[in-house]
Amino acid sequence: LFLPHQVNQMKPILKEAFGLLGKDICLAHAKDLGASDSLSFTAAGKGILDFDTYLDLMRKAHYDGPLILHGLSPQQVSASVAFLKGKL
């Protein structure tokens, strides 16, 4: 959803995306964005994604399906799960 220069517009971009697609969401990812000049993925809770807005918009869209964590090292799993449980 984001280009590197759009990170400071994360909340309005998320709101627009959910306005367009929210009712059609059938699977959600919990990938985070690394804070660098180029966007890269990192473990949930270790980056700059506005998870408060993301998860709030998921709730408002009545999404109750899985929230997928993937691409993590075994060492990252417990911290990411704890982060998400704290947000949920």
C-alpha positions as CSV (number, residue, x, y, z in Angstrom):
1,L,0.0,0.0,0.0
2,F,2.9,2.4,0.6
3,L,5.8,3.8,-1.2
4,P,8.7,5.0,0.9
5,H,7.7,8.7,0.6
6,Q,4.1,7.9,1.7
7,V,4.9,6.5,5.1
8,N,3.9,9.8,6.8
9,Q,0.5,9.4,5.2
10,M,-0.1,5.9,6.5
11,K,-3.4,6.6,8.4
12,P,-5.2,8.2,5.5
13,I,-3.9,5.6,3.1
14,L,-5.1,2.7,5.3
15,K,-8.5,4.4,5.7
16,E,-8.8,4.8,2.0
17,A,-7.8,1.1,1.4
18,F,-10.3,-0.2,4.0
19,G,-13.0,2.1,2.5
20,L,-12.4,0.5,-0.9
21,L,-11.7,-3.1,0.2
22,G,-12.8,-3.6,3.8
23,K,-15.9,-5.6,3.1
24,D,-14.0,-8.0,0.8
25,I,-11.1,-8.9,3.2
26,C,-10.8,-12.6,3.6
27,L,-7.3,-12.9,4.9
28,A,-5.1,-10.5,6.8
29,H,-1.3,-10.3,7.3
30,A,0.5,-9.0,10.3
31,K,3.7,-7.8,8.5
32,D,5.4,-4.7,9.7
33,L,7.4,-2.2,7.7
34,G,11.0,-1.5,8.4
35,A,12.0,2.1,9.0
36,S,14.5,2.8,6.2
37,D,14.7,4.7,2.9
38,S,13.2,1.7,1.1
39,L,10.3,-0.2,2.4
40,S,11.1,-3.7,3.7
41,F,9.2,-6.1,5.8
42,T,10.0,-6.9,9.4
43,A,8.5,-8.8,12.3
44,A,5.2,-7.4,13.7
45,G,6.0,-4.8,16.4
46,K,9.5,-4.1,15.2
47,G,8.7,-1.6,12.5
48,I,6.6,1.5,11.7
49,L,3.2,0.1,10.7
50,D,0.4,1.9,12.5
51,F,-1.0,-1.3,14.0
52,D,-3.5,0.6,16.1
53,T,-5.2,2.0,13.0
54,Y,-4.8,-1.2,11.0
55,L,-6.4,-3.4,13.6
56,D,-9.1,-0.8,14.4
57,L,-10.0,-0.7,10.7
58,M,-10.1,-4.5,10.7
59,R,-12.6,-4.4,13.5
60,K,-14.7,-1.7,11.8
61,A,-14.7,-3.9,8.7
62,H,-16.1,-6.7,10.9
63,Y,-13.1,-8.9,9.9
64,D,-12.9,-11.9,12.2
65,G,-10.7,-14.2,10.2
66,P,-7.1,-15.2,10.8
67,L,-4.2,-12.7,11.2
68,I,-1.2,-14.3,9.5
69,L,2.3,-14.1,10.7
70,H,4.9,-15.4,8.2
71,G,8.4,-14.9,7.1
72,L,9.7,-14.7,10.7
73,S,12.7,-16.4,12.2
74,P,11.9,-18.8,15.0
75,Q,13.4,-16.2,17.4
76,Q,10.9,-13.5,16.3
77,V,7.7,-15.5,16.7
78,S,7.1,-15.1,20.4
79,A,7.7,-11.4,20.5
80,S,5.5,-10.8,17.5
81,V,2.7,-12.9,18.9
82,A,3.0,-11.1,22.2
83,F,2.9,-7.7,20.5
84,L,-0.3,-8.6,18.5
85,K,-2.0,-10.1,21.6
86,G,-1.3,-6.9,23.4
87,K,-2.9,-4.9,20.6
88,L,-5.9,-7.2,20.2
